Amino acid sequence: MTTDGEQPPAKPDDRADHVDHVLAQWHTQRPDLDVSPMAVIGRLKRLTLLMDPEMKRTFAAHGLDRASFDVLATLRRNGPDTPLTPAELMASAMVTSGAVTQRLDRLQGRGLITRKPSPTDGRVVQVALTEEGLALIEGALPDHLATETRLLSALSPAEREQLALLMRTLLLGLGDEF
């Protein structure tokens, strides 16, 4: 029972996860507090801890890290013939300009991207995929999606859609609009 006398919501099965254990401890130690936010935030943190190593293995199999994959994927999804400025990449990747510069330096050094002055404004640099960069992201993307699919395999397609919509609502509520 919860502190207000109601039954807690039913879990989809009878198994407990790590967060259930933490919540039970808090209910015992501080029954006066509503620790229900920990059920969501704690699970988000645990999911990140469990999923990140799997994602890193997939990226590494293609000679990439998350940051490099992010830049290449951002360029690819905007169209292989559509260059972006570092500022546009920064906005898409949600990182600082220094982090984008480091990523671009590494990728350019590997021959995966080019940086050229804009034909309309010489002060602006445009970043584009090279043929090698395009081939690399085209090869890595299906493996990345297969990893994500495997990581989400405990959910039905309807549950995945419901979770995605709930997380979208939360992101919008936190001001993450595009």
C-alpha positions as MATLAB code, in Angstrom:
seq = 'MTTDGEQPPAKPDDRADHVDHVLAQWHTQRPDLDVSPMAVIGRLKRLTLLMDPEMKRTFAAHGLDRASFDVLATLRRNGPDTPLTPAELMASAMVTSGAVTQRLDRLQGRGLITRKPSPTDGRVVQVALTEEGLALIEGALPDHLATETRLLSALSPAEREQLALLMRTLLLGLGDEF';
ca = [
       0.000    0.000    0.000;
       1.060    3.556   -0.629;
       1.145    6.191    2.106;
      -2.315    7.402    1.058;
      -3.774    3.895    1.506;
      -4.079    3.046   -2.193;
      -2.608   -0.022   -3.834;
       0.528    0.717   -5.872;
       0.097    0.337   -9.619;
       0.559   -3.208  -10.867;
       3.829   -4.059  -12.556;
       3.612   -5.826  -15.917;
       5.056   -8.914  -14.231;
       6.017   -9.966  -10.732;
       9.739   -9.403  -11.124;
      11.458   -6.491   -9.387;
      14.203   -4.378  -10.873;
      16.951   -2.436   -9.112;
      14.774    0.673   -8.865;
      11.969   -1.299   -7.179;
      14.497   -2.259   -4.511;
      15.600    1.374   -4.044;
      11.993    2.570   -3.838;
      11.144   -0.084   -1.240;
      14.103    1.027    0.867;
      12.973    4.655    0.688;
       9.379    3.691    1.530;
      10.719    1.965    4.642;
      13.110    4.722    5.673;
      11.040    7.773    4.670;
       7.372    6.771    4.310;
       6.483   10.461    4.581;
       8.037   11.276    1.183;
       6.653   10.651   -2.283;
       9.589    8.972   -3.974;
       7.657    8.155   -7.148;
       9.781   10.531   -9.301;
      12.698    8.204   -8.564;
      10.807    5.425  -10.371;
      11.136    7.350  -13.632;
      14.440    9.189  -13.205;
      16.157    6.182  -11.637;
      15.037    3.933  -14.469;
      16.190    6.437  -17.085;
      19.623    6.481  -15.442;
      19.746    2.672  -15.181;
      18.698    2.278  -18.811;
      21.472    4.633  -19.879;
      24.019    2.673  -17.841;
      22.882   -0.606  -19.366;
      22.438    0.580  -22.951;
      25.534    2.743  -23.403;
      28.041   -0.130  -23.445;
      26.005   -1.915  -26.119;
      25.859    1.210  -28.251;
      29.594    1.823  -27.806;
      30.349   -1.727  -29.019;
      28.338   -1.133  -32.175;
      30.056    2.194  -32.856;
      33.490    0.696  -32.166;
      32.833   -2.126  -34.640;
      32.784    0.619  -37.288;
      35.758    2.549  -35.916;
      33.509    5.215  -34.423;
      32.549    6.615  -31.061;
      29.192    8.146  -30.163;
      30.360   11.681  -30.970;
      31.674   10.769  -34.419;
      28.577    8.727  -35.213;
      26.402   11.667  -34.157;
      28.126   14.096  -36.530;
      28.137   11.684  -39.464;
      24.503   10.712  -38.859;
      23.464   14.369  -38.594;
      25.114   15.150  -41.920;
      23.589   12.047  -43.531;
      20.029   12.632  -42.360;
      20.165   16.176  -43.745;
      21.031   14.716  -47.138;
      24.454   13.575  -48.268;
      24.713   16.573  -50.609;
      23.497   19.114  -48.041;
      26.374   20.636  -46.090;
      25.802   22.080  -42.634;
      27.609   24.800  -40.758;
      29.330   23.989  -37.464;
      26.620   26.063  -35.746;
      23.910   23.897  -37.320;
      25.770   20.770  -36.226;
      26.151   22.221  -32.741;
      22.410   22.865  -32.492;
      21.586   19.391  -33.721;
      24.066   17.623  -31.473;
      23.431   19.867  -28.435;
      27.112   20.322  -27.622;
      29.445   23.274  -27.258;
      31.266   24.831  -30.188;
      34.576   23.537  -28.840;
      33.239   19.983  -28.788;
      31.986   20.305  -32.378;
      35.360   21.674  -33.478;
      37.174   18.717  -31.896;
      34.783   16.247  -33.516;
      35.163   17.901  -36.898;
      38.969   17.985  -36.610;
      39.045   14.230  -35.920;
      36.609   13.384  -38.705;
      38.390   15.599  -41.217;
      41.709   14.027  -40.234;
      40.231   10.623  -41.062;
      38.961   11.863  -44.430;
      35.294   11.424  -43.468;
      34.202   15.064  -43.825;
      35.272   18.216  -45.605;
      35.132   21.799  -44.408;
      34.910   24.466  -47.091;
      34.026   28.154  -47.138;
      30.431   28.879  -48.097;
      30.130   29.999  -51.730;
      27.823   32.833  -50.614;
      29.625   33.943  -47.433;
      33.337   33.324  -47.034;
      33.078   33.753  -43.263;
      30.886   30.655  -42.993;
      32.289   27.134  -43.155;
      30.232   24.303  -44.585;
      30.742   20.718  -43.433;
      29.930   17.823  -45.751;
      30.426   14.077  -45.873;
      33.138   12.686  -48.105;
      32.472    9.518  -50.070;
      34.306    7.624  -47.320;
      32.204    9.287  -44.628;
      29.004    8.499  -46.483;
      30.028    4.863  -46.924;
      30.942    4.572  -43.252;
      27.647    5.981  -41.941;
      25.674    3.932  -44.471;
      27.369    0.803  -43.103;
      27.103    1.751  -39.430;
      23.479    2.901  -39.429;
      21.830   -0.511  -39.990;
      23.968   -2.046  -37.219;
      23.105    0.860  -34.911;
      19.395    0.375  -35.570;
      19.732   -3.390  -35.023;
      21.356   -2.694  -31.644;
      18.600   -0.276  -30.676;
      15.954   -2.778  -31.778;
      17.585   -5.504  -29.697;
      17.811   -3.207  -26.669;
      14.092   -2.449  -26.952;
      13.035   -6.046  -27.639;
      11.341   -6.433  -24.234;
       8.693   -3.951  -25.445;
       5.960   -4.625  -27.972;
       5.674   -2.183  -30.883;
       2.688   -0.565  -29.138;
       4.646   -0.221  -25.880;
       7.589    1.312  -27.750;
       5.263    3.837  -29.363;
       3.626    4.642  -26.021;
       7.000    5.087  -24.318;
       8.258    7.284  -27.154;
       5.177    9.502  -26.893;
       5.507    9.802  -23.115;
       9.176   10.731  -23.385;
       8.326   13.258  -26.120;
       5.768   14.834  -23.797;
       8.369   15.046  -21.038;
      10.972   16.564  -23.372;
       8.511   19.170  -24.627;
       7.553   19.954  -21.031;
      11.230   20.624  -20.322;
      11.454   23.044  -23.260;
      13.120   20.748  -25.803;
      11.306   22.086  -28.857;
      12.736   22.245  -32.346;
];
